[in-house]
Amino acid sequence: MSIISEEFGSKDIRGGGKRVLIDPIDGSKNAISGLPLYCASIAVADGDTVGDITQGYVINLLSGDEFWAEKGAGAFFNGQCMQSQQDDVMRVVAFEAQMPPRDLPLLLPLLRAGRRVRCLGAVALDLAHVAYSSISVFYTNAPSRSIDFGAGVLFVREAGGIVTDSAGNAIDAAALDLHRSVNLLASGNSRLHEQALRILSVQSG
């Protein structure tokens, strides 16, 4: 297998094979700051792109809550099957802003559409909670790394949700590595996703 980790880069074991993405602490700035919201994330893939991910696992390192998914077999939270939000009400919109002066003006139209707004500071947990239906829509307009979002993308899809970039394009071709590649828009269902895309389209236009 090939292991990809922020701590030591990429390493082939016994000639390579499956790719395993390991992020020991997603939300490291939260951890450093003493904010109790961070997790470990693992994704396993048969190839070298996001579309090749077959398994994902995330554990909230404070609460011990576990999320996992297997391609074609569903997504689970502490052993219970997850289903993403089914209606089209934007109850909670979550976001990440790596550079607030740059990112927040682009985010504001979507944030205004939500009844509540949250910024967790850990992309893997953002996506896990879209799958769990506690977040309606999640958006980050800055390019993210597959090591952060790989497992979460599988969660959302297996729970019935949708993940694309902010223009509605598929992200399956994004490489599994340590480089920032695509921005992310994740929604509980197609109706929520279409609403979010319309709002972002007006903003970008």
KASUL-V938440 format. One record per helix or strand of 3 or more residues. SS is the DSSP state (H for helix, E for strand). FROM is the first residue (numbers start at 0). LEN is the number of residues. Records with the same first field share a line. If there is no record, write none. Layout:
SS->FROM-LEN + FROM-LEN
//
This chain:
E->1-4 + 8-4 + 18-8 + 38-7 + 52-8 + 65-5 + 73-4 + 91-5 + 115-3 + 136-9 + 161-3 + 179-8
H->27-6 + 49-3 + 99-14 + 122-9 + 145-13 + 189-15
//
